[in-house]
Structures are given as structure tokens and as C-alpha cells.
Amino acid sequence: MARQDLDYFDLILAMDKSNLDNLMRMATPEQQKRIGLFMSYSKNFDDDEVPDPYYGLGHGFDLVLDMVEDASLGLLEEIKKKLGNGLIPEKKKGLP
């Protein structure tokens, strides 16, 4: 993550609180409004963080996949809702 990424991206999501803290320290107050935890979009898990599957039991990778899929669906739902309400402008065809 480079400092200029904080200006470029509309939303920056961290997988854990340590990375979130690092991002928040890098960001200006305005940029901090676009930074959050990925798992905040989860519907079926109460966890704030995605655990590192390398440091757990064998089922850790399956659990992480389930968590990421769940939060991804919640994120897509939120994006669709904001697009439908006109809160996020859609880009015109042919433009970056």
C-alpha cells in the first residue's frame, strides 16, 4: 500500500486491526473516512478480523474462505445499494 493509493481508491479495506491501524496512521482525516475493516460487511460472522489460516488448525483455510465469501457478498450488496441510490457515480463507457 502506497500513500498515493489513499487518494486513488474509493474504499480501502483491511483484513485485521493491525493493518487498519497502519492505514489510519498513513491517512489524512478525509482519507480515513474511506478506510475500514473488510469483515464489517459480513452477515454471518461476528469476527472483526480475518484470521491468518497458516497459524491454526487444518480447517483454517476453509474458515477463511467462508468468511471472505460472506464479507464479499455483503460488500457487493452495499455497493449495489449505493449505486442504486445514486451515492456512487457510475463511470461512462470508454472512460477510466
C-alpha positions in Angstrom: 0.0 0.0 0.0 1.5 3.3 -1.1 0.4 6.7 0.2 -0.9 7.7 -3.2 -3.3 4.7 -3.1 -5.2 6.5 -0.3 -6.2 9.2 -2.8 -6.8 6.8 -5.7 -9.2 4.3 -4.2 -12.7 5.0 -3.1 -12.6 2.3 -0.5 -9.7 0.6 1.3 -10.4 -2.4 3.5 -8.1 -4.0 5.9 -8.3 -7.7 6.9 -7.2 -7.1 10.5 -6.9 -4.3 13.1 -3.1 -4.1 12.9 -3.3 -3.3 9.2 -6.2 -0.9 9.8 -4.2 1.0 12.4 -1.3 1.3 9.9 -3.6 2.6 7.2 -5.2 5.1 9.5 -1.8 6.5 10.6 -0.8 7.0 6.9 -4.1 8.7 6.0 -5.4 12.2 6.4 -8.7 12.7 8.2 -10.5 12.9 4.9 -8.9 9.7 3.6 -9.7 7.9 6.9 -13.4 8.1 6.0 -12.8 5.6 3.2 -10.8 3.1 5.3 -12.4 0.2 7.2 -12.4 -3.4 8.2 -13.4 -5.9 5.5 -15.3 -8.1 8.0 -17.6 -5.2 8.8 -19.5 -6.3 5.6 -20.0 -9.9 6.9 -23.6 -11.0 7.6 -22.8 -14.4 9.2 -19.7 -13.9 11.2 -19.2 -11.7 14.3 -15.4 -11.6 13.8 -13.8 -8.2 13.2 -10.7 -9.7 11.6 -9.9 -12.4 9.0 -7.5 -14.8 10.8 -4.3 -15.9 9.3 -5.0 -19.5 8.2 -1.4 -20.5 8.4 -1.4 -20.4 12.3 -4.3 -22.6 13.1 -5.8 -26.0 12.6 -6.3 -27.6 9.2 -9.8 -26.2 8.7 -8.4 -22.6 8.9 -8.3 -22.2 5.2 -11.9 -23.3 4.8 -13.0 -21.0 7.5 -11.2 -18.0 6.0 -12.7 -18.8 2.6 -16.2 -18.8 4.1 -15.5 -15.5 5.9 -14.1 -13.8 2.8 -17.0 -15.0 0.7 -19.6 -13.8 3.2 -18.0 -10.4 3.6 -17.6 -10.1 -0.2 -21.3 -10.7 -0.7 -22.1 -8.1 2.0 -19.7 -5.6 0.3 -21.3 -6.2 -3.1 -24.7 -5.7 -1.6 -23.6 -2.4 -0.1 -22.1 -1.2 -3.4 -25.2 -2.1 -5.3 -27.4 -0.2 -2.7 -25.2 2.9 -3.0 -25.2 2.7 -6.9 -29.0 2.4 -6.8 -29.3 5.4 -4.6 -27.0 7.5 -6.8 -24.4 7.8 -4.0 -21.7 6.4 -6.2 -21.5 7.9 -9.7 -21.3 5.3 -12.5 -18.4 5.8 -14.9 -19.3 6.4 -18.5 -18.3 3.8 -21.1 -14.9 4.3 -22.5 -13.6 6.4 -19.6 -11.2 5.2 -16.9 
